[in-house]
Amino acid sequence: MFVAIGNTPRDYAWGSSTAIAEFRGTASSGGPEAELWLGAHPGSPARVLDTASVGHDDLAAWIAADPERALGPRLAAQGARLPFLLKLLAAAEPLSLQAHPTPEQARAGFAREEADGVPLAAYDRNYKDRFHKPELIVAISETFDALSGFRPLDEVRGVLDVLRAADAASTAPEPGALDLLADHLTGEHALRDTVEWLLRDGRGGDTGEASWVIERVTALARSEPALESAYALSFETVTVLAEAYPGDPGVVISLLLNRVRLARGEALYLAAGNVHAYLDGLGIELMAASDNVLRGGLTPKHIDVTELIDVLDFTPIAPPRLRPDELSPGVTAFRPDVPDFVLYRVEAGTDAARVPLDGPAIVLVEGDDRVRLQGRSGEVARLGRGESAYVTPDEGMLEITGPGIAWIATTGAVAASAAEVFSSW
């Protein structure tokens, strides 16, 4: 069964005023349009465009009323919830630094706050549900900029060397500020100790030593030695962040992180504990359906330093790019190491492409050309630019034809291969 769905973009202040409207081929609202949610998350469930087809106005209400049909027996028995949320995300300004918990941390944190009687809507509530929230982002714009994961310590030392050279070349050197930063960047837990110090000491105005470091690093990031160094993009980011959040510890923390620039079609996978922030660009985002976010700067919202430090993974990594599997001509799959979701990109062209489904799916079309979908039931749906549909799991397989691009989000239990994609209809 195919159910046409849609939604109204969320107007978070960091959103672009044009990118989502251009993707959908609609008029802009004139204000920021940050995220278009396509799923059953209660914060903004997708609207059912033909209510007569299922008897309900939105996906969440339909799933609650008829989980067997909407989700299939397996998911209906596992809590009757759609485990993923598909988004179109358009960042024109930086988002907050944040990380998400493991499933075990989410369950324990939710139970603890429930036992403590912390209201779900409380400003200082960390865990809104029992679920983890891994995320996948694929660049749709020509570039998509982000911070993601702690960079290798030798790179951090290289950044510090550039700052020292810039300070020495300045008219009024202040090496003491960089000495403080260097002192914290030593020892077995250098990254953990530095982040915790910056967050605890640097958020109380201009009185702490960390505030001096933040101020000095911000000034040096604008210098010629910094902007001509191998880390120029990171220092440019410091300037952007400092303009949006002057004096925020996240300004300096950003230099400890990988500065990532995705080209169109490239992806990042943000596992539990990965500290990250999206900076600029339009992307397809697919995540586990959860509200559990631990923030670490660049925000006026609540920051629980103790809980954040427990959740963060301080292991230095390369940028966590996720390379898609090429399943067949025109069909690629972004498949992370979680069962909650998988994302297919299908550009069938003149030949039909097939994608197996182990559960429900959501299809979103990119580009001016239309896409034809057919499932095992024989039902056919045709989607144009920016249009989307929910697919019930009894369809089992999608056959996609037409010159448009179809993004298909579904559960990740099927280990798709080229053989499966081309198995008999």
Buried (B, 14 or more C-beta within 10 A) or exposed (E): BBBBBBBEBBEBEBBBBBBBBBBBEEEBBEEBBBBBBBBBBEEBBBBBBEBEEBEBEBBBBBBBEBBEBBBBEEBBEEEBBBBBBBBBBBBBBBBBBBBBBBBEBBBBBBEEBEEEEBEEEEEEBBBBBBBBBBBBBBBBBEEBBBBBBBBEEEBBEBBBBBBBBBBEEBEEBBEEBBEBBBEBBEEEEBBBBBBBBBBBBBBEEEEBBBBBBBBBBBBBBBBEBBBEBEBBEBBBBBBBBBEBBEBBBBBBBBBBBBBBBBEBEBBBBBBBBBBBBBBBBBBBBBBBBBBBBBBBBBBEEEBBBEBBBEBBBBEBBEBBEBEBBEBBEBBBBBBBEBBBBBBBBBBBBEEBBBBBBBBBBBBBBBBEBBBBBBBEEEEEBBBBBBBBBBBBBBBBBBBBBBEBBBBBBBBBEBEBBEEBBEEEE
